[in-house]
Amino acid sequence: MKKIILDITKASSFLKEGAVESYKQQVNDARRSLEEGTCPGNDFLGWLHLPSSVTPEFINEIQSVADTLREKCEVVVVAGIGGSYLGARAVIEALGNSFSWLTGDKKNPMIVFAGNNIGEDYLYELTEYLKDKKFGVINISKSGTTTETALTFRLLKKQCETQRGKDEARDVIVAITDAVKGAARAAATKEGYKTFVIPDNVGGRFSVLTPVGLLPIAIAGFDIKALIQGAADMENATGTDVPFEENPAALYAAVRNALYAQAGKKIEIMVNYQPKLHFMSEWWKQLYGESEGKDGKGIFPASCDFTTDLHSMGQWIQQGERSIFETVLSIEKTNHEVLFPNDEENLDGLNFLAGKRVDEVNKMAELGTRLAHVDGGVPNIRLSVPELNEYYIGQLIYFFEIACGISGNVLGVNPFNQPGVEAYKKNMFALLNKPGYEAESKAIQERLAAEA
Ligand SMILES: O=P(O)(O)OC[C@H]1O[C@](O)(CO)[C@@H](O)[C@@H]1O
């Protein structure tokens, strides 16, 4: 089986000779500290050997619940936010038909995502859309208390019960949450929903290979066994026994830390040339942003969809402040073939492309952009993915996870916590007079009055 290939030559050329190699010791130590559980945040390392430890029985259990929802639902709403949402969406969009939301998919239920915002119009439009649909809900929340998700679930649970009756609703509502704590667990226990546990030692952004990602992905009709196999093979390819020079995750962690610390490259742009990878970048942004952005440090993870964004962000990337580097997700082989037709009149002057694959043009756009951006001072890391299928997406997911664990440790932060996320929540609860926030409510009202 092929592997995804990392090419850092056009990034290391921006660094002093030997800069990447100078991280070898630190990266190897970081990799070992993950393995030995001696790193900061070592109570959140449950993802490290997850791919190789998933049993066929567990996959079968997930598949069987997925099959029930596939059979009983035209639409399944996945309610979750952050790590309880992005992984499933990334995989489903990467593997699915770009237009299934328009054409409908006769074989698989439509997967709709909610609980990831508080847009009133979004929720109105969603509940309207669901009115004549046989729908089910997966309520995903590790804490079980996240406002966006809980609020959405309350609405959808009521609507599902009204439309299908309480008994039938029970068969199509699933909770994926903590084993004992939180409102999602309490509701599931009371109502008798099927549940899956998010292990204590797996943080939200590292949870895509648990039921958090696997159940929605299986409901959407994708092969979760192949996804796990890809991840397990990448687990092997990035183990402590793999030398630094041959370990893609070690090299990625080293080069991005070197670019950050030695070349002033504070922003990493994740780039794709296939629009269906948009949400892979969104997933990656949470993974790296929440893991590394703390203690006044951390590369800012951004993303662009090319060639689309070459016509909006391309100018900035080519000639703006030289604080960026790019990581390109390049798909070697597309799943379909489209040939440019010949046109006798050639009014658009495109006959020079006649008979060529669209992907050939895309690849030249990619190469041309790479050369231009490198000439313009943008280091370029390239990840070549043989094709878009479950197996290689599994490899990619584990590659980014393990590289993130290593990279955060090299940066000197705890990559497995996210204390900063609480600040907005505290203010929001104070403003909404949530019980238990009386002192904060008083303080925030006084502050607003003083600022007025
Ligand atoms: O699964 P939960 O507990 O609802 O949390 C969702 C997301 O919220 C955060 O806790 C903070 O944004 C993320 O780390 C997490 O992925």
The ligand as a MOL file (V3000), in Angstrom:
LIG
                    3D

  0  0  0     0  0            999 V3000
M  V30 BEGIN CTAB
M  V30 COUNTS 16 16 0 0 0
M  V30 BEGIN ATOM
M  V30 1 O -17.3620 17.9600 23.1140 0
M  V30 2 P -17.6380 19.1970 23.8730 0
M  V30 3 O -17.3840 19.0400 25.3350 0
M  V30 4 O -19.0300 19.6990 23.6050 0
M  V30 5 O -16.6350 20.3090 23.3950 0
M  V30 6 C -16.5970 20.7700 22.0700 0
M  V30 7 C -15.3930 21.5840 21.8130 0
M  V30 8 O -15.3400 22.6440 22.7360 0
M  V30 9 C -14.0190 22.8180 23.2350 0
M  V30 10 O -13.9600 22.2570 24.5040 0
M  V30 11 C -13.6470 24.2440 23.3450 0
M  V30 12 O -13.8750 24.9040 22.1530 0
M  V30 13 C -13.1840 22.0300 22.2520 0
M  V30 14 O -11.9540 21.6790 22.7640 0
M  V30 15 C -14.0770 20.8840 21.9570 0
M  V30 16 O -13.6660 20.1990 20.8250 0
M  V30 END ATOM
M  V30 BEGIN BOND
M  V30 1 2 1 2
M  V30 2 1 2 3
M  V30 3 1 2 4
M  V30 4 1 2 5
M  V30 5 1 5 6
M  V30 6 1 6 7
M  V30 7 1 7 8
M  V30 8 1 7 15
M  V30 9 1 8 9
M  V30 10 1 9 10
M  V30 11 1 9 11
M  V30 12 1 9 13
M  V30 13 1 11 12
M  V30 14 1 13 14
M  V30 15 1 13 15
M  V30 16 1 15 16
M  V30 END BOND
M  V30 END CTAB
M  END
